[in-house]
Amino acid sequence: FLTSILFVAFFVYPKIVVRLRRLSDDTQKIVAGDYETKIDISGNNEISQMSGALEEFKLGLIAKEAAEKEMHDTKKFQDLIMEHIPDLIFVKDSEFRIVQANPAFLDLYPEEMRDDVIGATTLEKYDTKEAEEFLKYDRQALEEGSSETEEKVQFPNGDTKTVYTKKVRFEDSQGASFVLGVSRDITEINQAQTSLKE
């Protein structure tokens, strides 16, 4: 019996302590972001199971970090497109409030109004007939999934343009519905076609 106790005390216990200390050190390294840490998952005991769980945790963190980086890169690319595309791009919620718009869209408003566009319907800037026309195609997109129209619009900055607008409905991860609108200025194209017909 004494031999067994001495064997455990001098041979088994130190190995367990060493493995546990290494596991503790590995955990701290991983939490600090050192995913290169090699975890010893050899053996078939509780320490090995804990090491295996730590390895799975590490792989989960690596996958999460990669997904976050990919999402960040995707958003950066989308922001680049939104900032530089000449088309008017906007997103409206189900109450027809503008929740996102690109600079080309915002530039159609006088500078003193631009800060008030996001979060507003902006329909009050148009007469009732024009407002109803806008809402008609917003409602169609929300109800049917999409809408398309070509219309002559006088914008709040005083410009009058003929635009082709396509709107599509989409839902976010919470199930809320939105309308993405993309409007292209076709004024010059229409004028050129009119000139050719004359």
C-alpha positions as CSV (number, residue, x, y, z in Angstrom):
1,F,0.0,0.0,0.0
2,L,2.8,2.4,1.0
3,T,4.6,1.5,-2.3
4,S,1.5,2.5,-4.2
5,I,1.2,5.9,-2.4
6,L,4.9,6.6,-3.0
7,F,4.6,5.7,-6.7
8,V,1.6,8.1,-7.0
9,A,3.4,10.8,-5.0
10,F,6.7,10.6,-6.9
11,F,5.7,9.6,-10.5
12,V,2.0,10.1,-11.2
13,Y,1.2,13.3,-9.3
14,P,4.1,15.3,-10.8
15,K,3.0,14.4,-14.3
16,I,-0.6,15.4,-13.5
17,V,0.6,18.7,-12.1
18,V,2.8,19.4,-15.1
19,R,-0.1,18.7,-17.5
20,L,-2.5,20.9,-15.5
21,R,0.0,23.7,-15.4
22,R,0.6,23.4,-19.1
23,L,-3.1,23.4,-19.7
24,S,-3.5,26.5,-17.6
25,D,-0.7,28.2,-19.5
26,D,-2.2,27.2,-22.9
27,T,-5.6,28.5,-21.8
28,Q,-4.0,31.9,-20.9
29,K,-2.2,32.1,-24.2
30,I,-5.3,31.3,-26.2
31,V,-7.4,33.8,-24.3
32,A,-4.6,36.4,-25.0
33,G,-5.0,35.6,-28.8
34,D,-2.1,33.3,-29.3
35,Y,-3.7,30.7,-31.5
36,E,-0.4,29.1,-32.5
37,T,-0.3,27.4,-29.2
38,K,0.0,23.6,-29.5
39,I,-2.2,21.8,-27.1
40,D,-1.2,18.3,-25.9
41,I,-4.4,16.2,-26.3
42,S,-2.6,12.8,-26.0
43,G,-3.9,10.2,-23.6
44,N,-7.3,9.0,-22.5
45,N,-8.1,10.7,-19.2
46,E,-9.8,13.7,-17.8
47,I,-6.9,16.0,-18.5
48,S,-6.9,14.9,-22.1
49,Q,-10.6,15.6,-22.4
50,M,-10.1,19.0,-20.9
51,S,-7.2,19.6,-23.4
52,G,-9.5,18.4,-26.2
53,A,-12.2,20.9,-25.1
54,L,-9.6,23.7,-25.1
55,E,-8.5,22.7,-28.6
56,E,-12.1,22.9,-29.8
57,F,-12.5,26.3,-28.1
58,K,-9.3,27.5,-29.8
59,L,-10.6,26.3,-33.2
60,G,-13.9,28.0,-32.5
61,L,-12.1,31.3,-31.8
62,I,-10.0,31.0,-34.9
63,A,-13.2,30.5,-37.0
64,K,-15.0,33.4,-35.3
65,E,-12.0,35.7,-35.9
66,A,-11.8,34.7,-39.6
67,A,-15.6,35.2,-40.0
68,E,-15.4,38.7,-38.3
69,K,-12.4,39.6,-40.6
70,E,-14.3,38.5,-43.7
71,M,-17.4,40.4,-42.6
72,H,-15.3,43.5,-41.9
73,D,-13.6,43.2,-45.3
74,T,-17.1,42.8,-47.0
75,K,-18.5,45.8,-45.2
76,K,-15.4,47.9,-46.2
77,F,-15.9,46.9,-49.8
78,Q,-19.6,47.7,-49.7
79,D,-18.9,51.0,-48.1
80,L,-16.4,51.8,-50.9
81,I,-19.1,51.0,-53.5
82,M,-21.7,53.1,-51.7
83,E,-19.3,56.1,-51.3
84,H,-18.2,56.2,-55.0
85,I,-21.1,54.9,-57.2
86,P,-22.9,57.7,-59.0
87,D,-26.3,56.0,-58.7
88,L,-28.6,57.0,-55.9
89,I,-28.7,54.2,-53.3
90,F,-31.0,54.2,-50.3
91,V,-32.6,51.9,-47.8
92,K,-36.0,52.4,-46.2
93,D,-37.6,50.6,-43.3
94,S,-41.2,49.4,-43.3
95,E,-42.4,52.9,-42.2
96,F,-40.6,54.3,-45.3
97,R,-38.0,56.1,-43.2
98,I,-34.6,56.4,-44.8
99,V,-32.2,54.4,-42.7
100,Q,-29.1,54.4,-45.0
101,A,-28.2,56.4,-48.1
102,N,-25.1,57.0,-50.1
103,P,-23.4,60.4,-50.7
104,A,-24.9,60.7,-54.3
105,F,-28.4,60.5,-52.7
106,L,-27.6,62.8,-49.9
107,D,-26.1,65.4,-52.3
108,L,-29.6,65.9,-53.7
109,Y,-30.5,67.7,-50.5
110,P,-29.3,71.2,-49.6
111,E,-26.4,71.0,-47.2
112,E,-28.4,72.2,-44.2
113,M,-30.9,69.4,-44.7
114,R,-28.5,66.4,-45.1
115,D,-28.2,65.6,-41.4
116,D,-31.9,65.3,-41.2
117,V,-32.4,62.8,-44.1
118,I,-31.5,59.6,-42.2
119,G,-34.4,58.6,-40.0
120,A,-36.9,60.7,-41.9
121,T,-39.3,59.8,-44.7
122,T,-38.4,63.1,-46.5
123,L,-41.8,62.9,-48.1
124,E,-42.7,66.3,-46.6
125,K,-40.3,67.9,-49.0
126,Y,-42.6,66.8,-52.0
127,D,-46.1,67.7,-52.9
128,T,-48.8,65.2,-52.1
129,K,-49.0,63.8,-55.6
130,E,-45.2,63.1,-55.8
131,A,-45.1,61.7,-52.3
132,E,-47.9,59.3,-53.1
133,E,-46.0,58.2,-56.3
134,F,-42.9,57.5,-54.2
135,L,-44.9,55.5,-51.6
136,K,-46.8,53.6,-54.4
137,Y,-43.5,51.9,-55.5
138,D,-42.2,51.6,-51.9
139,R,-45.4,49.8,-51.0
140,Q,-45.3,47.6,-54.1
141,A,-41.7,46.6,-53.3
142,L,-42.6,45.8,-49.6
143,E,-45.7,43.8,-50.6
144,E,-44.6,42.1,-53.8
145,G,-40.8,42.0,-53.4
146,S,-39.8,44.5,-56.0
147,S,-40.9,47.5,-58.2
148,E,-39.5,49.4,-61.1
149,T,-40.3,52.9,-62.4
150,E,-39.1,55.7,-64.6
151,E,-40.1,59.1,-63.4
152,K,-39.3,62.8,-63.6
153,V,-38.5,64.1,-60.1
154,Q,-37.7,67.6,-58.7
155,F,-35.2,67.0,-55.9
156,P,-35.0,69.2,-52.8
157,N,-31.8,70.9,-54.0
158,G,-33.8,72.2,-57.0
159,D,-32.5,69.7,-59.7
160,T,-35.1,68.1,-61.9
161,K,-34.0,64.7,-63.2
162,T,-35.5,61.7,-65.0
163,V,-34.6,58.6,-63.0
164,Y,-35.0,54.9,-63.4
165,T,-35.5,53.3,-60.0
166,K,-35.6,49.7,-59.0
167,K,-36.6,48.8,-55.4
168,V,-36.3,45.3,-53.8
169,R,-37.5,44.1,-50.4
170,F,-35.1,42.3,-48.1
171,E,-35.2,41.2,-44.4
172,D,-32.6,41.5,-41.8
173,S,-31.6,38.8,-39.3
174,Q,-34.4,39.9,-37.0
175,G,-37.0,39.5,-39.7
176,A,-37.6,43.2,-40.2
177,S,-38.5,44.2,-43.8
178,F,-36.6,46.9,-45.7
179,V,-36.6,48.3,-49.2
180,L,-33.3,48.8,-51.1
181,G,-33.6,51.4,-53.8
182,V,-31.2,52.1,-56.6
183,S,-32.0,55.1,-58.9
184,R,-30.1,55.9,-62.0
185,D,-30.1,59.4,-63.6
186,I,-31.3,58.8,-67.2
187,T,-32.0,62.4,-68.0
188,E,-29.2,62.7,-70.7
189,I,-30.1,59.3,-72.2
190,N,-33.7,60.4,-72.6
191,Q,-32.7,63.8,-74.1
192,A,-30.4,62.0,-76.6
193,Q,-33.2,59.6,-77.6
194,T,-35.5,62.6,-78.0
195,S,-33.0,64.4,-80.2
196,L,-32.5,61.4,-82.4
197,K,-36.3,61.1,-83.0
198,E,-36.5,64.8,-84.1
